[in-house]
Amino acid sequence: MAFEHQSKKRRFDTDDNPNGNIDTFKPATRFRPTVPRDWTISVAVATSIITNCVTREQRTTNAGCIARALAVFSVDEVVIYDDSPPSQRPHMVDQEAYTGDTDPAHFLEHILTYLETPPFMRKTLFPLHPNLRSQGLLPSLDMPHHPHKDEWLPYREGMTLEGKPKSGKGTLVDIGMPEHVTIDEEIPPRTRLTLKMPDDPRGTPEPVHPAAPRTDSGYFWGYSVRKANTLSDVFTQSPYEEGYDLSIGTSERGVLINRAFPPQKEVKFNHLLLVFGGPRGLEYAAMNDPELAELGIGGLRTKELFDHWINVLPNQGSRTIRTDEAMLIALMGLRRLWDAS
């Protein structure tokens, strides 16, 4: 038998309390899907958000806060762009002078990808590395594709294993449950897969596109991580064929969210991009982008890159707002744009 439901497993897509007996002292653990959606939310952050961190522990904690914001607000893509001067970038100087622990782009990519990966496969997919020395400080994201062993979802993340199934055909896959499953396809070991689980206990799980849980069933299924060498590359290297059709830049010189997006006005988009600068702002990133410099875009003209230029927290009580704080504030303020979708 390729797959068998465990009798004690709790389904996320059914009502655990048909009689309305809800334990209000426990957090809700079920993930209910929304409607299937093709639209996406992307967030871009600058590498300089961790360059001012003195210790590895501070860098790790900062990256963990970013990951929590991405998970809580169901962000589909995070882009890490380099806003440092060109002469200081790892891809433009002696590579031997850099390790994963000193290249901020690689560090952020490594930590964010590690946290997005289901915990049961991290040990195999992420060997020992300097970036992970302080992994004990990282938070749990507990996203839908990080289910507990006694829970069931129509989709599951899996990792292919060495060896053959008893039938001699197909591939064994670890899905974080007490028993492995078998798929018909022949796939090399240590490969991460997204599987559609069968409703029939005699059925076989089917590999699907990683976006299928979102596009076919409305589940938030983690975020992808992309690196960009410059601010302009965030736009030009978009994974979407038509790019981002709604871009939002954040700045203390921007307009209020309610002014940019009046509550009574409907906002339509396919792929929304929200971009945050580092401690010196998006203007600093534009200044250090050779392509934008050739176009004369920098300083006050930086806002011309975006459809909207917003200030997420006017009259702030601190001189500075950390990027992870700005992300939480901005995503909360803008969430109505996609909730309405």
Secondary structure, 3 states (H helix, E strand, C coil): CCCCCCCCCEECCCCCCCCCCCCCCCCCCCCCCCCCCCCEEEEEEECHHHHCCCCHHHHHHHHHHHHHHHHHCCCCEEEEECCCCHHHCHHHCCHHHCCCCCCHHHHHHHHHHHHHCCHHHHHHHCCCCHHHCCHHHCCCCCCCCCCCCCEECCEEEEEECCCCCCCCCCEEEECCCCCCEEECCCCCCCCEEEEECCCCCCCCCEEECCCHHHHHHCCCCCCEEEEECCHHHHHHCCCCCCCCCEEEEEEEEEEEHHHHCCCCCCCCCCEEEEECCECCHHHHHHHCCHHHHHCCCCHHHHHHHCCEEEECCCCCCCCCCCHHHHHHHHHHHHHHHHHCC
